[in-house]
Amino acid sequence: MSRLMLFVLSMMLQACIITSNSLTTPGSEEEIVGVLERAKQAYRETKDKVLNVGSSVAELAGMYYEEHFKPVADSYKDWAREKASSLWERLKDRVSTLRSA
């Protein structure tokens, strides 16, 4: 996002410089509006490109996770689930043994 902000800042500075130079000429208001509209359009296009790249990176990361990390993580998750359930069964057995004694 910092590159986007830098780009927007540079566009706004250029617009300000152009407007300050052309304030004394006739028809300068139309030029100012045109420069600001171009800056706004450039900002929108850049923002759209950044968002598209971000979504592409997120999709790529998701596919990489599904292919490489999920198979490994699932086996550890299953192992932990089995250990937890066996611990719970042992704990229930001991509690029932202590109640009956």
Solvent accessible surface area in square Angstrom, and as a share of the most:
residue,aa,sasa,rsa
1,M,154,0.69
2,S,91,0.59
3,R,208,0.76
4,L,7,0.04
5,M,124,0.55
6,L,119,0.59
7,F,73,0.30
8,V,31,0.18
9,L,99,0.49
10,S,46,0.29
11,M,43,0.19
12,M,83,0.37
13,L,99,0.49
14,Q,102,0.45
15,A,1,0.00
16,C,73,0.44
17,I,103,0.52
18,I,70,0.36
19,T,23,0.13
20,S,70,0.45
21,N,111,0.57
22,S,12,0.08
23,L,115,0.57
24,T,129,0.75
25,T,66,0.39
26,P,134,0.84
27,G,46,0.44
28,S,9,0.06
29,E,135,0.60
30,E,138,0.62
31,E,93,0.42
32,I,31,0.16
33,V,88,0.51
34,G,25,0.24
35,V,15,0.09
36,L,73,0.36
37,E,86,0.38
38,R,155,0.57
39,A,5,0.04
40,K,86,0.36
41,Q,89,0.40
42,A,22,0.17
43,Y,79,0.30
44,R,125,0.45
45,E,87,0.39
46,T,34,0.20
47,K,84,0.36
48,D,80,0.42
49,K,138,0.58
50,V,57,0.33
51,L,103,0.51
52,N,95,0.49
53,V,93,0.54
54,G,38,0.37
55,S,60,0.39
56,S,64,0.41
57,V,89,0.51
58,A,65,0.50
59,E,119,0.53
60,L,112,0.56
61,A,60,0.46
62,G,34,0.32
63,M,112,0.50
64,Y,113,0.43
65,Y,102,0.39
66,E,96,0.43
67,E,123,0.55
68,H,94,0.42
69,F,115,0.48
70,K,72,0.30
71,P,77,0.48
72,V,87,0.50
73,A,44,0.34
74,D,43,0.22
75,S,65,0.42
76,Y,144,0.55
77,K,108,0.46
78,D,61,0.32
79,W,146,0.51
80,A,50,0.39
81,R,142,0.52
82,E,112,0.50
83,K,108,0.46
84,A,61,0.47
85,S,58,0.37
86,S,46,0.30
87,L,107,0.53
88,W,141,0.49
89,E,86,0.39
90,R,139,0.51
91,L,94,0.47
92,K,90,0.38
93,D,86,0.45
94,R,171,0.62
95,V,66,0.38
96,S,61,0.40
97,T,88,0.51
98,L,136,0.68
99,R,201,0.73
100,S,97,0.62
101,A,118,0.91
